[in-house]
Amino acid sequence: IWAAGEDWSTAPSVEIAGGNSSPQAWSSDGTRLAIANVPFGEVTVFNRHTRDSLASAPVLGRITNVQLVVWSPDDTLIAVATHDGEIQVVEAEDISAPDGWRRVAHSGTVRAFAWSPDGALLASGGDDRVIRVWEIATGGEVLSFRGHSASITTLAWSADGRWIASGEQGGIVHVWKADEDSRPTLVNAEAPLSVNTLEWNPHLDRVAFTANQGRGYMGGILQLPSREFMSQPGQWVKCLSWHPDGEHLAAAYLDGGGDLLKVINPDSGEVRWGKGPGFWQVAWTPDGEMVAAMRHDGPLDLHRAEDGSVVRKIMAPSGDQRTERPARQFRFSPDGETLAWGQKTGRIALIDAASGELQRELDGHAARVAGVDWTRDG
């Protein structure tokens, strides 16, 4: 566990007896970390600052494989799901207390959770292809949605609480009205696919998604309320990112001309500007003034949002420059001042976004960094 603002040469760690700790989740204030010990069915909550265990208890009072651990929006509750279809909601302050509730929620493994924005409801889905919505106060099931033809892999609640988006291994995205049993909006993205990501735009009238397509990737947008499916250019979409104002979408994709970067108006399909080839990953800066794009050969280009002109190049950290293909994981801090860059060497580089200068490196992983993210407070 690293604190980005502190000068630690190595990362402090926490250990769980028995190994195999897989599902993990931060509280929204970044002070507590919940970790599931998969083979023993235990969930432990750690204090970030002291790394002391605040509470530890077996899920459902027995040994079972834990699939998911998710905090409620206000950090007072933790929802836990198991491979055999049960879910449990417990008090975060004392997860061993008997005050929470549990349900045999699904007939197969639970693979996706989503809390409503106000924390009053919890949506779950998994291998039985059914989405169920639970009232937290009573533990009762208030809604269920049927229509998926394969295991549900991801759920996303819109910020206003009116819609639930769901994706499945069969490549279909549904959007449901969250206040009533409804027929879904349907997107069929050409099987065989497995939906990987769902992202609502800030106006809550579009959902962008990416999915596997054999050895490649595809992406699209679902338009509401017209329910129109808007495919994005190219058939191998590798990354989609909404501008903070929700009016434009940045896409990194592969077509006959190579790996391209384009900024698109989803309403008209108009391409504001395009660059290429050689791009793989894309993300907007938090202020929306620039779009950052990662190249195959390592450099990260910062493009001006208006015309695509390159403002500056940030070179790959030294460890990644020595590899044939640098790692492609990067995230801006919430204030946009620092770039965290995961490397194949196992290090995380913290780079000043304004100057491109390396500030420091975080060392501790023994293998390639596959993902990196910031807590909300930076």
Secondary structure by P-SEA (a helix, b strand, c coil): ccccccccccccccccccccccbbbbcccccbbbbbbcccbbbbbbccccccccccccccccccccccccccccccbbbbbcccbbbbbbccccccccccccccccccccccccccccccbbbbbccccbbbbbccccccccccccccccccccccccccccbbbbbcccbbbbbbccccccccccccccccbbbcccccccccccccbbbbcccccccbbbbccccbbbbccccccccccccccccbbbbbbbcccccbbbbbccccccccccccccccbbbbcccccbbbbbcccbbbbbbcccccccccccccccccccccccccbbbbcccccbbbbbccccbbbbbccccccccccccccccccccccccccc
